[in-house]
Amino acid sequence: MERVNENPFNFLMDLIQKYGDTIYIKLQQKDVYILSNPDYIEQIFTRDYKLFSKTRAAELRPFLGNGLLLNEGDSHRQHKKIIQPLFLPKSIKSYSNIMVDNIKHISDNWQDNTTIDVLQEMTMLAMGVMTESLFGINFRDRDTFSKVSDSFTNILESFTQVHEPVKNILVEDSTNQNKKQKNKFQDSLDYINQKIFILMDHIKKTNPEKTNLISHLINAKDPDSGEIGLPDQQIRDEIMIFLFAAHDTTSTALTWSMAYLATNSEIQDKLQKEVDSVLEGGRLPTGDDLPKLEYAEKIFKETLRIRPSVWALSRLTNEEYTMGEYVVPSNSIIFMSQYAMHNSPKYYADPDKFIPERWTKEFLYKLPRFAYFPFGGGIRSCIGETFAVQEGILALATIFQKWKIRPTTEGVSFEPKALGGFTKPKYPINVIVKSRNN
C-alpha cells in the first residue's frame, strides 16, 4: 500500500509490464481488475455502460454533490440534455474571444526575463476563462481565484491516500490529525460553497436572462418535477463540477504543455512559426483560426497523451460481467488508466518522449479507439472536451505569439503526482519568460 501511495504511476506500469493487460489484485478487501486492453475498455464505456456504476460516488458527493460527474442513469441523461446546448460546437466557438481575452490578460502581466510559476498562472487563466465563458461574469481577482484554488487543493488532498478515503475524514474521530484534516476539508468546502451561492444570487438579481450556465439552469425545466428552474442545490452541484474541471484539468494540461515547450526549443520554434503564419500582422487568434493551428493542436493532444489530466477511471460492476475469457464478479472494481494506456509502448513509439508530430491522420486511423481517452468515453465522456481543447489551442497560440520560454537554472521536473484522480506536477514548474519583441 505504501508503494501505491508513493508513486501509483510506477506501481501501475510495473504491474502491467509484469502481468499483462488484464490483472487481478485484492485491494482493501475489494476485487480489483486493472485493464489495459483497449477493446475491453471500449466495451465497458460504450456497449455495456449500463452495467456499471461509479466507484467513489458516495465519497465524492459531500464535495461535488450530484452534478453531471457523479449523476447516474436517467437523471444523468436528463441533466446532460439540459446542459448540452451550452457545449454545442457553435456555442463553444462563440467563447473563443472570451478565452483569448482572458489568456491575454494573464500573459500581458508577465515581465520580460522574469520567472513565473506556471501552474499558478495557468490556474488563474483557466478560472478566468470558466468564470466569464460559462458564468457570464468578467471577474479577474487573483486573490479570490487563489483562495478558491487552495480550497480545491485542500479538498483533493483528502482523496489522495488510498488508505484514507474521504468517508473516514467526514466521521467523528478522536485523533488530532483526523480532526485537523476534517476541519481543513470542511473549511475549504464552506468557502467554495459560499462563493458559488454568492455567484448564483448575483446572476438571479442582475441578469437572469443573459445566456450562461447559471441562467440556463435557473430557467431550465426540471426533468423530474416539470417545474421551471432547477433547485438551488442542483445548480450549485453543476457549478461545482465546472469550477473543479477548470481548476484541475485545463490548468494542469496547459502547465504540462508549457513545461514540455520550455525544454524543447525546436518544438517551441515550430509552434511560433505556425502562429506567425496563421496570425499575420500579429492579430489575436479567433475561433475561425482553430482549424489552421494544426501544430498547436498536436502539442495539446500530445500533452494529454503523455500527462493526461485525469490519470485513471474506475467502474463498479452491478452484476457478474464477462470480458473475453474473464468473468468478473458483481461488486468488483474495474480500473482503467489513461496514464498507462497513453504511455504504453504497445501503441506509441518512444512513449516517454514528447513528439507532437506523431499525431498524423494515418497514426490516428491505426490507433485503437481507447488507446487514447483523456476525456473518458461513451455516454459518460466529458461534456467539456471541445471547450477544453479549444481553450488549450488558443492559449498556446496567444502566449507563444508574444513570449518565448525556457527553464530556470533548477530545470524542469516531469515527475507526476497523483492528487485525487489528477496528474499534477510533483514539484513546482517555474520557467523564464522572454518577450519576442525584445
C-alpha positions as CSV (number, residue, x, y, z in Angstrom):
1,M,0.0,0.0,0.0
2,E,2.9,2.3,0.8
3,R,4.2,1.9,-2.7
4,V,0.8,2.7,-4.3
5,N,0.6,5.9,-2.3
6,E,4.2,6.9,-3.0
7,N,4.1,6.5,-6.8
8,P,1.0,5.0,-8.2
9,F,2.2,5.6,-11.8
10,N,5.3,3.5,-11.5
11,F,3.5,0.9,-9.5
12,L,0.9,0.6,-12.2
13,M,3.3,0.5,-15.1
14,D,5.4,-2.2,-13.3
15,L,2.3,-4.3,-12.7
16,I,1.2,-4.1,-16.4
17,Q,4.7,-4.9,-17.7
18,K,5.0,-7.9,-15.4
19,Y,1.4,-9.4,-15.6
20,G,-0.1,-8.1,-18.9
21,D,-3.2,-6.2,-19.9
22,T,-5.7,-7.8,-17.5
23,I,-4.7,-8.0,-13.9
24,Y,-6.5,-9.1,-10.8
25,I,-5.5,-7.9,-7.3
26,K,-7.1,-7.6,-3.9
27,L,-7.0,-4.1,-2.6
28,Q,-8.7,-3.0,0.7
29,Q,-10.8,-6.2,0.7
30,K,-12.1,-5.5,-2.8
31,D,-11.7,-7.5,-6.0
32,V,-9.9,-5.1,-8.4
33,Y,-9.3,-5.7,-12.1
34,I,-6.8,-3.5,-13.9
35,L,-7.4,-3.3,-17.6
36,S,-5.0,-2.1,-20.3
37,N,-6.9,-3.8,-23.2
38,P,-8.5,-1.1,-25.4
39,D,-11.2,-3.4,-26.6
40,Y,-12.4,-4.3,-23.1
41,I,-12.3,-0.6,-22.1
42,E,-14.4,0.3,-25.2
43,Q,-16.8,-2.4,-24.3
44,I,-17.3,-1.0,-20.8
45,F,-17.6,2.6,-21.8
46,T,-19.8,2.2,-24.8
47,R,-21.8,-1.1,-25.2
48,D,-22.2,-2.1,-21.6
49,Y,-22.1,1.2,-19.7
50,K,-25.5,0.5,-18.0
51,L,-24.0,-2.5,-16.2
52,F,-21.6,-0.3,-14.2
53,S,-21.8,2.5,-11.6
54,K,-19.1,5.0,-10.5
55,T,-16.9,3.6,-7.7
56,R,-16.3,6.6,-5.5
57,A,-19.6,8.5,-6.0
58,A,-20.6,8.2,-2.3
59,E,-17.3,9.5,-1.1
60,L,-17.2,12.4,-3.6
61,R,-20.8,13.6,-3.1
62,P,-20.2,15.6,0.1
63,F,-17.9,17.7,-2.1
64,L,-19.2,17.6,-5.7
65,G,-22.9,16.9,-5.0
66,N,-24.9,15.2,-7.7
67,G,-23.8,17.1,-10.7
68,L,-23.0,15.6,-14.1
69,L,-19.8,13.9,-13.0
70,L,-21.5,11.7,-10.4
71,N,-25.1,11.6,-11.5
72,E,-26.3,8.2,-12.7
73,G,-28.9,6.6,-15.0
74,D,-31.9,8.6,-16.2
75,S,-31.1,11.6,-14.0
76,H,-27.7,11.9,-15.6
77,R,-29.1,11.7,-19.2
78,Q,-31.8,14.3,-18.4
79,H,-29.4,16.8,-16.8
80,K,-26.9,16.3,-19.6
81,K,-29.7,17.2,-22.1
82,I,-30.3,20.4,-20.2
83,I,-26.6,21.5,-20.2
84,Q,-25.7,20.2,-23.6
85,P,-26.8,23.3,-25.6
86,L,-24.1,25.3,-23.9
87,F,-21.5,22.9,-25.3
88,L,-22.6,22.5,-28.9
89,P,-19.8,23.5,-31.4
90,K,-21.5,26.8,-32.3
91,S,-21.7,27.8,-28.6
92,I,-18.2,26.8,-27.8
93,K,-16.8,28.7,-30.8
94,S,-18.6,31.8,-29.5
95,Y,-16.5,31.6,-26.4
96,S,-13.2,32.0,-28.3
97,N,-12.9,35.8,-27.9
98,I,-13.6,35.5,-24.2
99,M,-10.9,32.8,-23.9
100,V,-8.3,34.9,-25.8
101,D,-9.1,38.0,-23.8
102,N,-8.6,36.2,-20.5
103,I,-5.4,34.4,-21.8
104,K,-4.0,37.8,-22.9
105,H,-4.9,39.4,-19.6
106,I,-2.8,36.9,-17.7
107,S,0.2,36.8,-20.1
108,D,0.3,40.6,-20.6
109,N,1.1,40.9,-16.9
110,W,4.3,38.9,-17.2
111,Q,7.5,40.9,-17.1
112,D,10.3,40.3,-19.6
113,N,13.1,38.0,-18.3
114,T,11.3,37.0,-15.1
115,T,10.3,33.7,-13.7
116,I,6.7,32.6,-13.5
117,D,5.0,29.8,-11.5
118,V,3.4,28.0,-14.5
119,L,0.7,26.1,-12.6
120,Q,-0.4,29.2,-10.7
121,E,-0.6,31.3,-13.9
122,M,-2.5,28.6,-15.8
123,T,-4.9,28.2,-12.9
124,M,-5.6,31.9,-12.9
125,L,-6.1,31.7,-16.7
126,A,-8.4,28.7,-16.7
127,M,-10.6,30.0,-13.8
128,G,-10.9,33.4,-15.6
129,V,-12.0,31.7,-18.8
130,M,-14.5,29.5,-17.0
131,T,-16.0,32.4,-14.9
132,E,-16.6,34.6,-18.0
133,S,-17.5,31.9,-20.6
134,L,-19.9,29.8,-18.6
135,F,-21.0,32.2,-15.8
136,G,-21.1,35.4,-17.8
137,I,-19.0,37.4,-15.3
138,N,-15.8,39.2,-16.2
139,F,-14.1,38.5,-12.8
140,R,-10.3,38.5,-12.6
141,D,-9.5,38.9,-8.9
142,R,-6.3,36.8,-8.4
143,D,-6.7,36.8,-4.6
144,T,-10.2,35.2,-4.8
145,F,-9.1,32.7,-7.5
146,S,-6.0,31.8,-5.4
147,K,-8.2,31.1,-2.4
148,V,-10.6,29.0,-4.4
149,S,-7.6,27.2,-5.9
150,D,-6.1,26.5,-2.5
151,S,-9.5,25.3,-1.3
152,F,-9.8,22.8,-4.1
153,T,-6.3,21.6,-3.5
154,N,-7.0,21.0,0.2
155,I,-10.1,19.0,-0.7
156,L,-8.3,16.9,-3.3
157,E,-5.6,16.1,-0.7
158,S,-8.3,14.4,1.3
159,F,-8.9,12.0,-1.6
160,T,-5.3,11.2,-2.4
161,Q,-4.2,8.5,0.1
162,V,-5.6,5.0,-0.8
163,H,-5.8,4.1,2.9
164,E,-7.6,7.2,4.0
165,P,-10.8,7.8,1.9
166,V,-12.9,10.9,2.5
167,K,-15.6,8.9,4.3
168,N,-13.0,8.5,7.1
169,I,-12.5,12.2,7.3
170,L,-16.2,13.1,7.5
171,V,-17.0,10.9,10.5
172,E,-16.1,11.7,14.1
173,D,-12.6,10.7,15.1
174,S,-10.7,11.3,18.4
175,T,-7.3,11.8,16.9
176,N,-6.0,15.3,16.5
177,Q,-4.7,14.6,12.9
178,N,-8.1,13.4,11.7
179,K,-9.9,16.4,13.4
180,K,-7.4,18.8,11.7
181,Q,-7.9,17.1,8.3
182,K,-11.7,17.1,8.8
183,N,-11.7,20.8,9.6
184,K,-9.4,21.7,6.7
185,F,-11.8,19.8,4.3
186,Q,-14.9,21.4,5.7
187,D,-13.5,24.9,5.9
188,S,-12.4,24.6,2.2
189,L,-15.7,23.3,1.1
190,D,-17.6,26.0,3.0
191,Y,-15.5,28.7,1.3
192,I,-16.2,27.4,-2.2
193,N,-19.9,26.9,-1.4
194,Q,-20.1,30.5,-0.2
195,K,-18.6,31.8,-3.4
196,I,-20.9,29.7,-5.5
197,F,-24.1,30.8,-3.8
198,I,-23.0,34.5,-4.0
199,L,-22.4,34.0,-7.7
200,M,-25.9,32.4,-8.1
201,D,-27.5,35.2,-6.2
202,H,-25.7,37.8,-8.3
203,I,-27.0,36.3,-11.6
204,K,-30.5,36.0,-10.3
205,K,-30.6,39.6,-9.2
206,T,-28.8,41.3,-12.1
207,N,-29.4,39.5,-15.4
208,P,-31.1,36.1,-15.1
209,E,-31.9,36.1,-18.9
210,K,-28.3,36.5,-20.0
211,T,-27.1,33.4,-21.7
212,N,-24.7,31.5,-19.4
213,L,-24.7,28.2,-17.4
214,I,-26.3,29.6,-14.3
215,S,-29.2,31.5,-16.0
216,H,-29.6,28.4,-18.2
217,L,-30.1,26.2,-15.1
218,I,-32.3,28.8,-13.4
219,N,-34.6,28.9,-16.4
220,A,-34.4,25.2,-17.3
221,K,-37.4,22.8,-17.0
222,D,-36.8,20.3,-14.2
223,P,-37.0,16.9,-15.9
224,D,-38.4,15.3,-12.7
225,S,-41.0,17.8,-11.4
226,G,-41.6,19.7,-14.7
227,E,-41.1,23.0,-12.8
228,I,-39.2,25.8,-14.3
229,G,-35.8,26.3,-12.7
230,L,-33.7,23.6,-11.2
231,P,-33.4,23.6,-7.3
232,D,-30.6,25.8,-6.0
233,Q,-28.7,22.7,-4.7
234,Q,-28.7,21.1,-8.1
235,I,-27.5,24.4,-9.7
236,R,-24.7,24.5,-7.1
237,D,-23.7,21.0,-7.9
238,E,-23.3,21.7,-11.6
239,I,-21.3,24.9,-11.0
240,M,-19.0,23.0,-8.6
241,I,-18.3,20.4,-11.3
242,F,-17.3,23.1,-13.9
243,L,-15.2,25.1,-11.4
244,F,-13.5,21.8,-10.4
245,A,-12.8,21.0,-14.1
246,A,-11.3,24.4,-14.8
247,H,-9.1,24.1,-11.7
248,D,-7.8,20.6,-12.2
249,T,-8.0,19.6,-15.9
250,T,-7.4,22.5,-18.3
251,S,-4.9,24.3,-16.0
252,T,-3.0,21.1,-15.4
253,A,-2.8,20.3,-19.1
254,L,-1.6,23.7,-20.0
255,T,1.0,23.5,-17.2
256,W,2.5,20.3,-18.7
257,S,2.4,21.8,-22.2
258,M,4.4,24.8,-21.0
259,A,6.9,22.5,-19.3
260,Y,7.5,20.4,-22.4
261,L,7.8,23.5,-24.6
262,A,10.2,25.2,-22.2
263,T,12.5,22.2,-22.6
264,N,12.0,21.6,-26.3
265,S,13.2,24.7,-28.2
266,E,12.7,23.1,-31.7
267,I,9.0,22.3,-30.9
268,Q,8.6,25.8,-29.5
269,D,10.1,27.4,-32.6
270,K,7.9,25.3,-34.9
271,L,4.8,26.4,-32.9
272,Q,5.8,30.0,-33.2
273,K,6.4,29.7,-36.9
274,E,2.8,28.3,-37.3
275,V,1.4,31.1,-35.1
276,D,3.2,33.8,-37.1
277,S,2.0,32.3,-40.4
278,V,-1.7,31.9,-39.3
279,L,-1.9,35.2,-37.4
280,E,-0.5,37.5,-39.9
281,G,0.3,41.0,-38.7
282,G,0.3,39.9,-35.1
283,R,-3.5,39.8,-34.8
284,L,-5.0,37.8,-32.0
285,P,-6.4,34.3,-32.7
286,T,-10.2,33.7,-33.2
287,G,-12.4,30.7,-33.4
288,D,-12.0,30.7,-37.2
289,D,-8.3,30.1,-36.8
290,L,-8.6,26.9,-34.9
291,P,-8.5,24.5,-38.0
292,K,-5.3,26.2,-39.2
293,L,-3.5,25.9,-35.8
294,E,-2.7,22.3,-36.5
295,Y,0.6,22.1,-34.7
296,A,-0.8,23.8,-31.6
297,E,-3.5,21.2,-31.6
298,K,-0.9,18.4,-31.9
299,I,1.0,19.8,-29.0
300,F,-2.0,19.9,-26.8
301,K,-3.0,16.4,-27.9
302,E,0.5,15.1,-27.1
303,T,0.4,16.7,-23.7
304,L,-2.9,14.9,-22.9
305,R,-1.3,11.7,-24.0
306,I,2.0,11.8,-22.0
307,R,0.4,13.5,-19.0
308,P,-3.4,13.1,-19.1
309,S,-5.1,15.5,-16.6
310,V,-7.1,12.6,-15.3
311,W,-4.8,9.6,-14.8
312,A,-7.4,6.8,-14.2
313,L,-11.1,6.0,-14.2
314,S,-12.9,3.1,-12.5
315,R,-16.2,1.4,-12.5
316,L,-18.1,-0.9,-10.1
317,T,-19.8,-4.0,-11.6
318,N,-23.5,-4.1,-10.8
319,E,-23.7,-7.8,-11.7
320,E,-21.4,-10.6,-12.9
321,Y,-19.7,-9.4,-16.0
322,T,-17.8,-11.2,-18.9
323,M,-14.9,-9.7,-20.7
324,G,-13.5,-12.2,-23.2
325,E,-12.3,-15.2,-21.2
326,Y,-12.7,-13.3,-17.9
327,V,-15.7,-13.5,-15.6
328,V,-15.8,-10.6,-13.2
329,P,-17.9,-11.0,-10.0
330,S,-20.5,-8.4,-9.1
331,N,-19.3,-5.6,-6.9
332,S,-15.8,-5.7,-8.3
333,I,-13.8,-2.6,-9.2
334,I,-12.6,-2.3,-12.8
335,F,-9.7,0.1,-13.1
336,M,-8.7,1.7,-16.4
337,S,-5.8,4.1,-16.6
338,Q,-5.3,6.8,-19.2
339,Y,-1.8,7.2,-18.0
340,A,-1.0,3.5,-18.5
341,M,-2.6,3.3,-22.0
342,H,-1.1,6.6,-23.2
343,N,2.4,5.6,-22.1
344,S,2.2,2.1,-23.5
345,P,5.0,1.1,-26.0
346,K,2.4,-1.3,-27.5
347,Y,0.6,1.7,-29.0
348,Y,3.2,4.5,-29.0
349,A,6.7,4.5,-30.3
350,D,9.0,6.1,-27.7
351,P,6.2,6.8,-25.3
352,D,8.4,8.7,-22.9
353,K,9.3,11.3,-25.5
354,F,7.2,14.4,-26.3
355,I,6.5,14.1,-30.0
356,P,3.6,16.2,-31.3
357,E,4.5,15.1,-34.9
358,R,3.2,11.5,-34.1
359,W,-0.4,12.7,-34.4
360,T,-0.9,12.2,-38.2
361,K,-4.1,11.1,-39.8
362,E,-2.5,7.8,-40.6
363,F,-1.5,7.2,-37.0
364,L,-5.0,8.1,-35.7
365,Y,-6.6,5.7,-38.1
366,K,-4.5,2.8,-36.8
367,L,-4.7,3.7,-33.1
368,P,-7.4,1.7,-31.2
369,R,-10.2,4.0,-30.0
370,F,-9.4,3.5,-26.3
371,A,-5.6,3.6,-26.5
372,Y,-6.2,7.4,-26.2
373,F,-9.1,8.6,-24.0
374,P,-8.1,11.7,-22.0
375,F,-11.7,12.7,-21.7
376,G,-13.2,9.3,-21.0
377,G,-15.6,7.8,-23.5
378,G,-19.1,6.8,-24.3
379,I,-22.1,8.4,-22.7
380,R,-20.0,9.4,-19.7
381,S,-17.4,11.2,-21.7
382,C,-16.5,14.7,-20.6
383,I,-19.1,17.3,-21.8
384,G,-16.4,20.0,-21.8
385,E,-13.9,18.2,-24.1
386,T,-14.3,20.5,-27.1
387,F,-14.3,23.5,-24.7
388,A,-11.0,22.4,-23.1
389,V,-9.3,21.6,-26.4
390,Q,-10.3,24.9,-27.9
391,E,-9.0,26.8,-24.8
392,G,-5.7,24.8,-24.9
393,I,-5.1,25.6,-28.6
394,L,-6.0,29.3,-28.2
395,A,-3.8,29.6,-25.0
396,L,-0.8,28.1,-26.8
397,A,-1.3,30.4,-29.8
398,T,-1.8,33.6,-27.7
399,I,1.0,33.0,-25.3
400,F,3.7,32.0,-27.8
401,Q,2.7,34.7,-30.2
402,K,4.3,37.1,-27.7
403,W,6.6,35.0,-25.5
404,K,9.4,32.5,-25.6
405,I,10.0,30.4,-22.5
406,R,13.0,28.5,-21.1
407,P,13.7,26.6,-17.9
408,T,15.2,28.2,-14.8
409,T,18.6,27.1,-13.7
410,E,16.9,24.4,-11.5
411,G,15.5,22.8,-14.6
412,V,12.0,21.3,-15.0
413,S,10.9,18.1,-13.4
414,F,8.3,16.0,-15.3
415,E,7.6,13.7,-12.3
416,P,3.9,13.4,-11.8
417,K,2.0,13.4,-8.5
418,A,-1.4,11.8,-8.1
419,L,-3.7,14.3,-6.4
420,G,-7.1,12.7,-6.2
421,G,-7.5,11.4,-9.7
422,F,-5.4,14.1,-11.3
423,T,-1.9,14.1,-12.8
424,K,-0.3,17.1,-11.1
425,P,3.4,18.1,-11.2
426,K,5.1,16.7,-8.1
427,Y,7.4,19.8,-8.0
428,P,6.7,23.4,-8.9
429,I,7.3,24.2,-12.6
430,N,8.9,27.6,-13.0
431,V,10.0,29.0,-16.3
432,I,11.6,32.2,-17.5
433,V,9.5,34.2,-20.0
434,K,11.2,36.3,-22.6
435,S,9.4,38.8,-24.8
436,R,9.8,38.0,-28.6
437,N,9.7,41.8,-29.3
438,N,13.0,42.5,-27.4
